[in-house]
Amino acid sequence: MSDTTQLSSFIEYVCSSPKYAMLSKDLVSKIASEELQNKGNRAKALKSTRTRLHRLAGAFIPSNIDYAKWLRVFKDLPSQITSEHLASLKQIMRLHSSTAERLPYLDEVYKDIFSHIPSPSSILDLACGLNPLAIPWMPIDVDTEYHACDIVLPMLDFMENYFSVFRPNTHVFEKNILEFQANRSFDLIMLLKTMPLLAQIDKTAPDKLLSRLNFKYLLISYPLQSLGKQYKGMEKTYRTQFENLIANKPFQVQEYKLPNELFFILSHHD
């Protein structure tokens, strides 16, 4: 069996898992290729591939969301955003661990954060999860461009269908942010609870990503408790991680804190 055939077979085997079949094929192929080359042994490569994929995305792959059902729910609602519509958005965001943790503070968190960010005309939400569904709670103009990317394919398909009806100037796309390269500037880029995941994959990944972003404002957040709702000294750890990330870089930094999430707003010095 040729090396190319062996690699293709290995990638297909990794993707045969229902969990990892939901992820970007480019990302799975990249990690699987690296691990097969590094380990040589197929069994060891499979274990290390699954470990890396789980660290990057495993905890945030919502396996309990019936996207077809939720599309039917929103299809039956009027095109304008009503209280019933907002309630439905909260229900589906509750099914994704990252957005679920932010729900108790949804009415104020974005109002408070955006008070430090002059009306952005363009937003990029990296590794977005279901966060774009929180747009109705963001004090942004109806014509603000909102771009969002992630690696979970069924979730992206759902949001693409949803926004085509309810907010057509929201653009959703598949992208592995380990290889993200901005080809334009954005008024605001959001990286919510993402830097710790990148650092687990590659300690240099957060700094590399930051160097490739072009923005007026950058919103970075870190979780203050685990998915099991344990604090475990996470604030101290992530403050240190953030301070190391921006050391010797010309940013102004503002801080905003929820009981379970720490935000930093970065902007360039004038």
QUIZI-V618068 format. One line per field, one symbol per residue. ss: DSSP state (H for helix, E for strand, - for the rest). A space follows every 50 residues. Layout:
ss: ???
This chain:
ss: --HHHHHHHHHHHHH--HHHH-E-HHHHHHHHHHHHHHH--HHHHHHHHH HHHHHHHHHH------HHHHHHHHH-------HHHHHHHHHHH---HHHH HHHHHHHHHHHHHH-------EEEEE----HHHHHHH-------EEEEEE -EHHHHHHHHHHHHHH---EEEEE--HHH------EEEEEEE--HHHHHH H---HHHHHHHH--EEEEEEEEE----------HHHHHHHHHHHHH---- EEEEEEEE--EEEEEEEE--
